[in-house]
Amino acid sequence: MAFKWTVDTAGFRKCAEDLARISGVTYEEALKEQTRLVMQAAIRNTPAAKAERIKKAIEAEGRWHTVESDGPVLSENTGDRGGEPGQQWLFWPERSARARGRNRQRRTGGDAGMFYRLPNSKLPADVQSAVLSLKAKLASLQPKKREAIAKALRARGLAKKSWLQASCAVGIDLRDVPSYVSAALASDGVSYENGTGRRITQGEALFFELENRYPALLSAIGRQRRGKSAAMDGYRILQGAIALRISAFNREMALGVIQDVAARARRYPGLRVS
């Protein structure tokens, strides 16, 4: 499902006109510079998952990492919900309660069995053999987890990248874009064009048409229409960035920043100084 919305840009166009008039540049140059600042703000205001949170979530996958075989089950506490991280237990169904020390008998799902806390130097030979086999299986899962983490980290900047793609489509170079945004890839390794744009002229009028098709930004709009909250709302992000730009420009006009050549060059490095 796709959603369309109209963004109010009347005040924004006036900012570009004023900047062009005072700076002595073309309207297109001024429009590009103002749009650059808007899109940079949109990137900043678009949420992205924290790298550490991604790693923790994938490494955890619940409280225990579990590897099962025909009988014994080896579990390792990830520590994300308390307990000692890395603590391992071996559960052996239907095993008698002959073992002593730290070994405990417990009924799980109607089946009696033994829990062995690891490491345990007093394990019976058959239990020790099962532990070694299951630990090897648990270790074999780690490369898959590392691969899943790497894919998720590469994808975490996709929503932000969609604004970058739309800007590049109309020849606007954004500055100070984080590398995890510009290099973001979907989990399947493909770089999708979620942001597009085109330069349009109608008589003497010129404007940029920017389109963002990133699914999460659009689905957030659908949630808002259904009365549900949504943090990643593409419409609010873009409209907020435009409103902020208009406010900032009007303040700069009042303070004389735009009229001062040196100050203007620092604030709008993409414009020719005249």
C-alpha atoms as one frame of an Amber mdcrd trajectory, in Angstrom:
protein
   0.000   0.000   0.000   1.301   3.462  -0.893   0.360   6.748   0.724   0.501
  10.206  -0.808   0.613  13.458   1.061   1.142  17.141   0.356   3.944  19.020
   2.072   3.485  22.758   2.541   6.425  24.471   0.816   5.023  27.987   0.228
   7.150  29.580   2.956  10.113  27.479   1.870   9.966  28.771  -1.708   9.992
  32.333  -0.397  13.136  31.567   1.598  14.831  30.360  -1.576  13.693  33.480
  -3.460  15.010  35.801  -0.740  18.314  33.944  -0.551  18.728  34.195  -4.330
  17.885  37.906  -4.390  20.243  38.881  -1.555  23.087  36.560  -2.566  22.996
  37.372  -6.272  22.736  33.704  -7.279  20.142  32.005  -9.441  16.913  30.791
  -7.913  17.912  27.195  -8.683  21.184  27.559  -6.776  19.374  29.019  -3.782
  16.671  26.344  -3.950  19.291  23.610  -4.003  21.055  25.070  -0.974  17.868
  25.404   1.027  16.768  21.906   0.008  20.167  20.530   1.028  19.682  21.849
   4.549  16.149  20.431   4.713  17.229  16.974   3.606  20.156  16.945   6.017
  17.703  17.734   8.809  15.400  14.940   7.594  18.286  12.491   7.793  19.166
  13.613  11.316  15.542  13.329  12.462  14.895   9.893  10.961  15.385   7.224
  13.640  17.977   4.485  13.241  18.556   1.546  15.540  21.647   1.763  17.754
  24.416  -0.632  16.762  24.817  -1.979  20.292  21.085  -2.613  20.582  21.101
  -4.565  17.331  24.008  -6.715  18.487  22.443  -7.385  21.871  19.079  -8.337
  20.403  20.515 -10.829  17.917  22.988 -12.309  20.367  20.237 -12.747  22.939
  17.228 -14.179  21.085  15.501 -14.710  24.400  17.088 -15.685  27.674  18.769
 -18.872  26.523  20.702 -20.151  23.536  19.544 -23.757  23.278  20.925 -26.680
  21.309  18.971 -29.919  21.345  19.964 -33.440  20.430  18.076 -36.716  20.713
  17.962 -36.457  24.480  20.126 -33.945  26.406  19.603 -30.212  25.968  22.381
 -27.656  26.456  21.292 -24.092  27.371  23.437 -20.980  27.750  22.235 -17.856
  29.539  22.757 -14.739  27.423  22.394 -12.449  30.460  19.970 -10.069  28.756
  17.301 -10.693  31.389  19.441 -11.291  34.412  21.495 -14.177  35.649  25.106
 -14.907  34.871  25.939 -14.389  31.176  27.485 -17.473  29.670  26.264 -19.810
  32.419  25.512 -23.195  30.883  23.177 -25.966  32.006  22.655 -29.460  30.674
  19.189 -30.988  31.003  18.964 -34.737  30.586  15.368 -36.018  30.365  14.370
 -39.131  32.297  17.759 -39.434  33.955  17.667 -40.721  37.516  18.492 -38.500
  40.464  21.592 -40.417  41.508  23.974 -37.498  40.928  24.867 -35.358  43.892
  26.399 -31.956  44.537  25.092 -29.230  42.266  23.016 -31.618  40.155  19.284
 -31.211  40.641  16.264 -33.257  39.682  13.297 -31.394  38.243  10.069 -32.150
  36.446   9.712 -30.314  33.111   6.675 -30.788  30.892   5.784 -33.896  32.850
   9.184 -35.580  32.285  11.597 -36.027  35.180  15.219 -35.353  34.455  18.492
 -33.953  35.678  19.899 -30.418  35.439  23.700 -30.252  35.487  25.320 -26.893
  36.071  28.442 -26.489  33.942  31.350 -26.687  34.272  31.226 -29.678  36.584
  34.254 -31.859  37.198  32.109 -34.683  38.618  30.034 -35.373  35.530  29.523
 -39.010  34.580  31.391 -40.091  31.446  28.273 -40.278  29.275  27.176 -36.801
  30.423  30.632 -35.363  29.709  30.514 -36.828  26.205  27.089 -35.274  25.596
  28.332 -31.898  26.839  31.273 -31.893  24.420  29.021 -32.800  21.498  26.422
 -30.148  22.317  29.030 -27.442  22.937  30.378 -28.072  19.442  26.878 -27.549
  18.048  26.447 -24.364  20.081  29.758 -23.018  18.769  28.652 -23.752  15.198
  25.772 -21.286  15.626  28.076 -18.335  16.271  29.097 -17.687  12.635  25.403
 -17.497  11.699  24.797 -14.992  14.483  27.767 -12.888  13.374  26.427 -12.924
   9.811  22.965 -11.872  11.009  24.485  -9.037  13.045  26.531  -7.836  10.072
  23.446  -7.781   7.831  21.370  -5.908  10.397  24.126  -3.335  10.936  24.425
  -2.740   7.188  20.670  -2.171   6.947  20.196   0.151   9.916  20.751   3.321
   7.874  18.284   2.506   5.072  15.539   4.898   6.189  18.010   7.778   6.377
  19.564   6.766   3.058  16.218   7.191   1.292  16.455  10.982   1.860  20.025
  10.934   0.552  18.938   9.094  -2.591  16.165  11.600  -3.277  18.637  14.467
  -2.924  21.235  12.906  -5.211  18.547  12.306  -7.840  18.199  16.078  -8.365
  21.905  16.821  -8.091  22.007  17.964  -4.454  25.129  16.840  -2.608  24.568
  16.426   1.109  27.384  17.024   3.587  28.404  15.149   6.717  26.291  12.083
   5.962  27.376   9.194   8.254  29.079   6.337   6.427  26.598   3.779   7.778
  23.881   5.767   5.954  25.558   6.192   2.569  26.734   2.556   2.570  23.473
   1.035   3.866  22.252  -2.136   2.133  19.132  -4.242   2.562  19.559  -7.571
   4.333  19.620  -9.352   0.958  22.635  -7.250  -0.052  20.739  -5.201  -2.650
  20.776  -1.395  -2.785  17.168  -0.393  -3.499  16.249   3.053  -4.814  13.813
   4.085  -2.101  14.340   7.783  -2.757  13.963   9.404  -6.172  13.512  12.894
  -7.532  13.339  15.026 -10.642  13.860  18.619 -11.706  10.693  20.081 -13.193
  10.159  23.313 -15.096   6.771  24.777 -15.938   7.198  27.936 -17.957   9.507
  30.128 -15.864   8.779  28.155 -12.689  11.246  25.573 -11.431  10.887  23.094
  -8.621  12.183  19.752  -7.381   9.849  16.793  -6.979  11.253  14.441  -4.362
   9.739  11.048  -3.641  10.469   8.746  -0.712   9.192   5.172  -0.997  10.934
   3.646   1.987   8.329   1.189   3.408   8.758   2.006   7.108   8.344   5.745
   6.503   5.153   5.118   4.519   3.659   2.498   6.828   4.067   4.960   9.695
   1.704   7.305   7.872  -0.817   4.483   7.663  -0.550   3.913  11.407  -1.107
   7.601  12.055  -4.255   7.541   9.906  -5.539   4.635  11.979  -4.985   6.641
  15.152  -1.829   4.819  16.240   1.475   6.397  17.206   4.471   6.058  14.917
   8.006   7.303  15.529   9.185   6.930  11.919   6.612   9.136  10.176   7.979
  10.322   6.829   5.477  13.148   6.493   6.161  14.620   9.917   9.910  14.242
   9.499   9.948  16.157   6.212   7.378  18.777   7.210   9.252  19.336  10.461
  12.544  19.780   8.615  10.958  22.366   6.286   9.389  24.276   9.187  12.732
  24.317  10.978  14.494  25.626   7.862  11.951  28.436   7.397  12.282  29.444
  11.045  16.078  29.372  10.892  16.202  31.405   7.688  13.838  34.072   9.018
  15.967  34.340  12.137  19.117  34.704  10.017  17.427  37.447   8.009  16.502
  39.310  11.198  20.058  39.006  12.543  21.684  40.130   9.291  23.418  36.812
   8.623  22.117  36.590   5.057  23.174  40.145   4.247  26.731  39.603   5.560
  28.843  38.021   2.810  31.290  36.217   5.112  28.574  34.939   7.448  26.453
  33.826   4.508  29.357  31.900   3.003  29.839  30.023   6.270  26.145  29.237
   6.618  25.547  28.381   2.942  28.823  26.912   1.662  27.136  25.676  -1.528
  26.490  29.229  -2.798  28.868  31.375  -4.790  30.170  34.315  -2.782  29.390
  37.619  -4.450
